[in-house]
Amino acid sequence: MSDRGLRKSRVGVVVSDRMDKSVIVEVIRTVQHPLYKKYIRKRTRFMAHDEENACRSGDKVRIIETRPISRRKRWRVQEKLA
């Protein structure tokens, strides 16, 4: 059974592109507070592999789960959306 369809993907904004072939992508999701039922924004930052060094800070990108590339990198940039 192939796991190609089971890989997680996220859409986020590049917040740092200072490293070589790596970017920091911030993914924002809204969750409902369990007691007060108000929607709050949670952010998660992923280090992603960017092979062509194409992404710049502020770009909207889709990242996809992949094998471990380094100690903190488990995601890679699939496409640049905006």
Backbone as JSON, one array per atom type, in Angstrom:
{
  "sequence": "MSDRGLRKSRVGVVVSDRMDKSVIVEVIRTVQHPLYKKYIRKRTRFMAHDEENACRSGDKVRIIETRPISRRKRWRVQEKLA",
  "N": [[0.85, -1.19, 0.0], [0.63, 2.15, -0.91], [1.87, 5.15, 0.59], [1.51, 7.65, -0.39], [-0.87, 9.14, -0.62], [-1.44, 9.6, 1.99], [0.1, 11.48, 3.22], [0.56, 14.33, 5.24], [-0.44, 17.69, 4.62], [0.08, 21.19, 4.75], [-0.89, 24.64, 4.7], [0.78, 27.66, 4.72], [2.59, 30.65, 5.77], [5.7, 31.94, 4.8], [8.05, 32.84, 7.16], [10.7, 33.15, 7.67], [13.62, 33.17, 5.72], [16.33, 32.89, 5.86], [18.15, 30.82, 5.97], [20.12, 28.37, 4.15], [18.56, 26.58, 1.68], [16.42, 26.09, 3.36], [13.38, 26.98, 5.05], [11.3, 28.78, 7.36], [8.04, 28.09, 8.11], [4.98, 29.43, 8.98], [2.03, 28.23, 10.25], [-1.31, 28.94, 10.64], [-4.09, 28.16, 12.6], [-7.56, 27.96, 13.46], [-9.11, 27.36, 16.52], [-11.67, 26.21, 18.72], [-12.36, 27.48, 21.91], [-12.52, 25.37, 24.72], [-14.17, 25.88, 26.98], [-15.21, 28.55, 26.85], [-16.06, 28.82, 24.26], [-15.19, 30.57, 22.33], [-13.54, 31.44, 19.3], [-10.14, 30.96, 18.77], [-6.87, 31.85, 17.57], [-4.32, 29.66, 16.74], [-0.84, 29.19, 16.34], [1.62, 27.45, 14.51], [4.96, 26.64, 13.92], [6.88, 25.46, 11.32], [9.88, 23.93, 10.17], [10.95, 23.82, 6.94], [12.06, 22.14, 3.97], [13.54, 23.69, 1.23], [14.4, 23.25, -1.78], [15.21, 24.71, -4.12], [15.73, 27.24, -3.18], [13.69, 29.11, -3.57], [11.65, 30.37, -2.19], [10.57, 33.31, -0.53], [10.47, 35.58, 2.26], [7.22, 36.07, 3.49], [5.86, 34.81, 1.45], [3.15, 32.71, 0.45], [2.82, 29.31, 0.98], [2.56, 25.77, 0.23], [3.22, 23.07, 2.29], [4.54, 19.76, 2.64], [4.48, 16.65, 4.32], [7.42, 14.74, 4.92], [10.24, 12.45, 4.73], [12.62, 12.43, 7.5], [14.85, 15.09, 7.17], [16.73, 16.61, 8.46], [17.65, 17.34, 11.87], [15.51, 18.98, 12.74], [13.95, 19.27, 10.48], [11.19, 18.02, 8.9], [9.47, 18.43, 6.89], [8.71, 19.54, 3.54], [8.77, 22.06, 1.0], [6.1, 22.08, -1.14], [4.71, 23.55, -3.13], [4.61, 26.94, -4.32], [2.24, 29.27, -3.5], [1.42, 31.97, -3.5]],
  "CA": [[0.0, 0.0, 0.0], [1.43, 3.37, -1.02], [1.48, 6.17, 1.56], [1.53, 8.96, -1.05], [-2.09, 9.88, -0.33], [-1.61, 9.76, 3.43], [1.0, 12.5, 3.74], [-0.11, 15.55, 5.68], [0.0, 18.92, 3.98], [-0.37, 22.4, 5.42], [-0.69, 25.9, 3.97], [1.24, 28.67, 5.66], [3.33, 31.8, 5.28], [7.12, 31.9, 5.11], [8.41, 33.94, 8.05], [12.15, 33.31, 7.65], [14.28, 32.49, 4.61], [17.73, 33.22, 6.02], [19.0, 29.64, 5.86], [20.32, 27.82, 2.81], [17.66, 25.48, 1.36], [15.45, 25.89, 4.45], [12.52, 28.11, 5.39], [10.39, 28.6, 8.48], [6.68, 28.33, 7.65], [4.04, 29.57, 10.09], [0.69, 27.78, 9.91], [-2.28, 29.45, 11.61], [-5.36, 27.45, 12.57], [-8.49, 28.46, 14.47], [-9.7, 26.31, 17.35], [-12.68, 26.73, 19.62], [-12.02, 27.32, 23.32], [-13.41, 24.33, 25.24], [-15.13, 26.38, 27.96], [-15.86, 29.82, 26.47], [-16.57, 28.65, 22.89], [-14.7, 31.62, 21.44], [-12.52, 30.94, 18.39], [-8.83, 31.58, 18.95], [-5.9, 31.46, 16.54], [-3.09, 29.01, 17.2], [0.16, 29.17, 15.28], [2.65, 26.42, 14.58], [6.04, 26.95, 13.0], [7.55, 24.28, 10.78], [11.04, 24.15, 9.33], [10.69, 23.07, 5.71], [13.15, 22.07, 3.0], [13.27, 24.43, 0.0], [15.56, 22.82, -2.58], [15.65, 25.71, -5.1], [15.82, 28.55, -2.52], [12.76, 29.94, -4.33], [10.7, 31.05, -1.32], [11.0, 34.51, 0.17], [9.65, 35.89, 3.43], [5.91, 36.61, 3.12], [5.22, 33.96, 0.45], [2.22, 31.69, 0.89], [3.31, 28.05, 0.42], [2.02, 24.51, 0.72], [4.28, 22.16, 2.69], [4.09, 18.37, 2.7], [5.27, 15.82, 5.22], [8.39, 13.92, 4.22], [11.16, 11.76, 5.64], [13.49, 13.37, 8.21], [15.96, 15.62, 6.37], [17.72, 16.97, 9.48], [17.09, 17.16, 13.21], [14.23, 19.69, 12.87], [13.21, 19.34, 9.21], [10.4, 16.86, 8.5], [8.54, 18.94, 5.89], [9.34, 20.2, 2.41], [7.87, 22.95, 0.27], [5.55, 21.41, -2.32], [4.46, 24.57, -4.16], [4.46, 28.34, -3.91], [0.87, 29.63, -3.87], [1.31, 33.41, -3.78]],
  "C": [[0.88, 1.24, 0.0], [0.93, 4.41, -0.02], [1.45, 7.56, 0.94], [0.3, 9.79, -0.73], [-2.27, 10.19, 1.14], [-0.71, 10.84, 4.02], [0.24, 13.77, 4.09], [0.42, 16.73, 4.87], [-0.63, 20.09, 4.72], [-0.12, 23.59, 4.51], [-0.32, 26.95, 4.99], [2.03, 29.76, 4.96], [4.79, 31.67, 5.72], [7.46, 33.11, 5.99], [9.92, 34.14, 8.1], [12.72, 32.51, 6.49], [15.79, 32.71, 4.67], [18.66, 32.04, 5.79], [19.13, 29.19, 4.41], [19.45, 26.58, 2.67], [16.68, 25.14, 2.49], [14.64, 27.16, 4.66], [11.73, 27.75, 6.64], [9.0, 29.01, 7.99], [5.76, 28.36, 8.87], [2.63, 29.22, 9.61], [-0.25, 28.23, 11.02], [-3.58, 28.67, 11.46], [-6.25, 28.03, 13.66], [-9.11, 27.27, 15.19], [-10.68, 26.97, 18.31], [-12.25, 26.46, 21.07], [-13.01, 26.34, 23.95], [-14.48, 24.84, 26.21], [-15.92, 27.58, 27.44], [-16.37, 29.84, 25.04], [-16.15, 29.76, 21.93], [-13.6, 31.01, 20.56], [-11.22, 31.7, 18.59], [-7.88, 31.04, 17.89], [-4.68, 30.86, 17.19], [-2.12, 28.98, 16.05], [1.17, 28.07, 15.57], [3.7, 26.77, 13.54], [6.76, 25.67, 12.62], [8.81, 24.72, 10.04], [10.87, 23.24, 8.12], [11.88, 23.18, 4.77], [12.72, 22.76, 1.71], [14.48, 24.24, -0.91], [16.09, 23.92, -3.49], [15.9, 27.09, -4.48], [14.89, 29.55, -3.2], [11.87, 30.79, -3.42], [11.34, 32.24, -0.64], [10.05, 34.76, 1.34], [8.35, 36.56, 2.97], [5.19, 35.78, 2.09], [4.27, 32.97, 1.1], [2.59, 30.38, 0.2], [2.51, 26.88, 0.97], [3.2, 23.61, 1.06], [3.7, 20.77, 2.85], [5.05, 17.59, 3.58], [6.2, 14.92, 4.42], [9.28, 13.21, 5.23], [12.03, 12.78, 6.36], [14.68, 13.78, 7.36], [17.09, 16.06, 7.3], [17.02, 16.82, 10.83], [15.72, 17.81, 13.36], [13.39, 19.68, 11.61], [12.53, 18.01, 8.89], [9.36, 17.24, 7.44], [9.34, 19.5, 4.73], [8.3, 21.02, 1.67], [7.42, 22.23, -0.99], [5.32, 22.41, -3.45], [4.33, 25.94, -3.5], [3.09, 28.8, -4.4], [0.75, 31.11, -4.22], [2.61, 34.11, -3.43]]
}
